[in-house]
Each structure stands twice: as C-alpha cells, then as structure tokens.
Amino acid sequence: MNILHTESSTGWGGQENRTLNELMTLRERGLAPMLACPPQARLGTRAREAGFEVHDIPMRGALDLPALLALRRLMQRRCIEIVNTHSGRDTQLAGLAAKTLGSHRPRVVRTRHLALPISSPFTYVRLVDQVVTVSRFVGDYLASAGVPAGRITTVPTGIDLSRYRIDGPGTLRAELGLPAAALLIGTVAILRRKKGHAELLEAVPAVLAKFPAAHFVFAGDGPQHENLARRIGELGLGGNVHLLGLRHDVVNVLASLDLFVLPTHQEALGTAFIEAGAMGLPVVASRVDGVPEVVQEGITGLLVAVKDSTALAAAICALLADPARRQAMGEAARAWIATRFSREAMVDGMLAVYAKVLAAEKSR
C-alpha cells in the first residue's frame, strides 16, 4: 500500500504530532509512507530527521496550480493508492489533484483534527472518499453539518506509550527549590486563551486557602505569556505559580505532578489528557467537546463546566484532599489510555479505513 500524507500547516501541535506518530507506526508495520508539505513545515523537518521521504511543495493557496500539479505528478510517479490529508488547504489541493487522475486515482482520506465549525462541507463530500475524526464529538458535528454519516469514521489519537515511563518522581521540585512533599499541580499546553489558563489562575487563591503549600506550574509558551505573568503578579501568586516556558522534558514535568489540570474551552479530543493519563495522573478538565471521551468522569478524573473557576477550585481541592482517590484515578487512567489511545490502536484504525476505501473502489 503506497501512502502519501499531506499537510499544509507549517506549525507544530497535536495535529502534526499525531501525523508523525502515524508515519512512525506505519513504518513499523513494514510500509513506507511519504509526506508532502511546505518547505518550512516543522512536521517536514521532523519527518525528514526521522528518515522519511519528504516532498517539499509550497502550498500558497487552495487553488495553487503549481502545487496541484506537483502533487499530481507525485501521485502518478509513486503510484500512490492512499492520500491522507490533514488541513483545509492540502485537502483541496490533493483532492483536486487526485480527481484529475480519473478512474485510476488514489483514494483520499481526510483526518479532521479540530472541534471548529466548517465553512462548507464541499471538501468533505466532493473531494474525499472518507473522513476520519479524532473523536465522536467531531464526527457527530460533521454529520450535523451535512457530511454523510457513512463517510465518517472515528479513530482516536494515539501516543507512543513507551515514552511515558520514568524512574522516580521527576525532578521539577528540586529545580524549583520545593520540598519533596510539596503538592504540585500542573498543566502542559500552549499559552493560548482557549486553553483556560486564566480560569485556572482565578481558582488558585481558593486552592491555596485550603492548601497553602501547594504549587502550580504552567509548562508551555504562547501569546498569553505576558498577560498571565501580569495576572500572577496582580494576584500576588508569584511564590506559588511558576511559568516554566517551553519544555522539552514533558515526561519529566508530568512525572513530577500530583495532579494535571487543563480547563480548556474547546478541544476535539485532547492529547494532553492522553499523555497525563499515560503517566498515571488524575485529571481535572472541562466538560466540553471530545474531552469526556478521554477523561472518564469520576474514574480517571473530574470534569467541570467551562470557564467556572469556582467549580475548578472545588474539584482541585477535592482531589488534593484525598491521596488515595488520586492514586486510584491515576491507575485507572493509565489502564484506560493503554487500552484505547496507543499509537498501535490508532494505526489499526487508520489501516482499516484505508482498506475500506480501497475495497469499495475494487467492488465498483
């Protein structure tokens, strides 16, 4: 099976991380997937470093004729059978390129990673053969927006579980000069408004009123850094809230925590929750979009209403007060993630979709 992934995004996030995990696991299955992306794409850089065949194709717009022709030539030259697209622009370009190849064209699968409204169902209905969504929530939304339900399959994001193991409790307390017994609550996410860091800050004083020795860490960088730093100062929380910046030792950060908290406003699924669960951490999260498909209410964590800092503080305090419950939730989270959110399970699902669309073509 000759597989080509396309991605017009140049940044790095959960979407690109999932795609790289798919490439890695497909290769482990004996396949040789390829990637087409803009020259400056971070996914392309990482994929090339990992030894994948990467084709640099500038994708300047949805009707970029040179890009369309380059994709068409690539599909023909490498006898591509499956094209898996990941963003709007590359879906339009690769979808149109495939359509021009007539009856012998590759089948096109689009992965929808986001829990955002779509402007038009055209690309999902006319240009692709199947849509993969990262959560049932996203699939249900697409069906309500006019995408035929029979063309939608949910394949949850999976991670490399072997990476989420560490001997010992992590080194973050020592780095921050905290005692070994200090309660440490943290989050790992880009500092963007919709991730809910502001609500978490508003909840901190209520938590400290009951647990004055608790500390909060925000791992990540982003456009809200200055606003959050200023608000920490205004609330007088500089001694208990630590902005760690961008970290490359996420596993070590997670291993240092007693509790993971991310009160996101919007989330298709939430890779951060998957990673926290893989590390055996109980979670406090927002009851929104696809998050309840990862965080099992009362089993692996607690869910609260979006933008409700009072409820957020109460949930954090409830778990800080009950170490046995935290431990039980963490153990349940590790088991839940291992059974459903491994990258092997994700690729099993993707290969089943690929086989489905190829079989449908052969039956015609």
C-alpha positions, 0 to 999 in steps of 0.5 A: 500500500503506497501512502502519501500524507499531506499537510499544509500547516507549517506549525507544530501541535497535536495535529502534526504530532499525531501525523508523525506518530502515524508515519512512525507506526506505519513504518513499523508495520513494514510500509513506507509512507511519504509526506508532502508539505511546505518547505518550512513545515516543522512536521517536514523537518521532523519527518525528514530527521526521522528518515522519511521521504519528504516532498517539499511543495509550497502550498500558497493557496487552495487553488495553487496550480503549481502545487496541484500539479506537483502533487499530481505528478507525485501521485502518478510517479509513486503510484500512490493508492492512499492520500491522507490529508490533514488541513483545509488547504492540502485537502483541496489541493490533493483532492483536486489533484487526485480527481484529475487522475480519473478512474485510476486515482488514489483514494483520499482520506481526510483526518479532521483534527479540530472541534471548529465549525466548517465553512462548507462541507464541499471538501468533505463530500466532493473531494474525499472518499472518507473522513476520519475524526479524532473523536465522536464529538467531531464526527457527530458535528460533521454529520450535523453539518451535512457530511454523510454519516457513512463517510465518517469514521472515528479513530482516536489519537494515539501516543507512543506509550513507551515514552511515558515511563520514568524512574522516580518522581521527576525532578521539577521540585528540586529545580524549583527549590520545593520540598519533596512533599510539596503538592504540585499541580500542573498543566502542559499546553500552549499559552493560548486563551482557549486553553483556560489558563486564566480560569485556572489562575482565578481558582488558585487563591481558593486552592491555596486557602485550603492548601497553602503549600501547594504549587502550580506550574504552567509548562508551555509558551504562547501569546498569553505569556505576558498577560498571565505573568501580569495576572500572577503578579496582580494576584500576588501568586508569584511564590506559588505559580511558576511559568516554566516556558517551553519544555522539552522534558514533558515526561519529566514535568508530568512525572513530577505532578500530583495532579494535571489540570487543563480547563480548556474551552474547546478541544476535539479530543485532547492529547494532553489528557492522553499523555497525563493519563499515560503517566498515571495522573488524575485529571481535572478538565472541562466538560466540553467537546471530545474531552469526556471521551478521554477523561472518564468522569469520576474514574480517571478524573473530574470534569467541570463546566467551562470557564467556572473557576469556582467549580475548578477550585472545588474539584482541585481541592477535592482531589488534593484532599484525598491521596488515595482517590488520586492514586486510584484515578491515576491507575485507572487512567493509565489502564484506560489510555493503554487500552484505547489511545496507543499509537498501535490502536490508532494505526489499526484504525487508520489501516482499516479505513484505508482498506475500506476505501480501497475495497469499495473502489475494487467492488465498483 
